[in-house]
């Protein structure tokens, strides 16, 4: 039996919550958080909070020195390219720290134009994790970055992504919620996300997570990383919804690039709660991570 993870830190969603702490801190299982995810967050994301976060992920930054305060490089030809850590000095955690910036990035398919390819080379990525299916890789292969070790992790565990062509808005929402529950509960998905987090804990230098346009597999990876860093759930949801501003999500009959919705992340959180009880057990029993790995992740993510 693996040892328990470090204890909960006060003030927000954490990795090592006990049953008593979950009730006191207001976690994934609490009714206020559920209501917030189901309604309020989608409203907040369309208001001032989203615009603040939006500037945080790709240009505006606070005064300061060092990588924590550096502007996120602009890579306009790569959809949804942004720093997982958010704005300088990084998303605040519930224990008074910040998420480390200039360490982890996320994007859609890595197919930059010539100028942006030069920018990406200068960033000297140690690893590029491609979470897409083989069909997506064949259709839009990532460029090869000379400094980066490429790791392919087919999170959906299918040859090609599921087609949502012809789905109505309600049908698409229901199908996406089912897909997000699968991201949490599926055995192949757990193996892939566990491998991803283990790589991130060990690999030196900046790293990039690449996801597809349909089911936002990179979105769940990013949410997990922020939760491990102890970022409050409200901010995690708002960051997740920024995908709609950082890529073209105009609805079309094929639903090739559907907008993300708070209900998708809610479905994942519900699956985690019902299947594992809390995020601690999910990381251990679901993803197969031990306390040392999670501790190393937290140390890398928070500053």
PyMOL commands that set and color helices and strands:
alter all, ss='L'
color gray80, all
select helices_A, chain A and resi 19-25+31-45+48-56+67-69+114-122+134-139+169-185+187-202+217-228+233-241+243-246+262-276+279-286+291-301
alter helices_A, ss='H'
color red, helices_A
select strands_A, chain A and resi 82-83+104-107+127-130+149-152+207-210
alter strands_A, ss='S'
color yellow, strands_A
deselect
rebuild
show_as cartoon
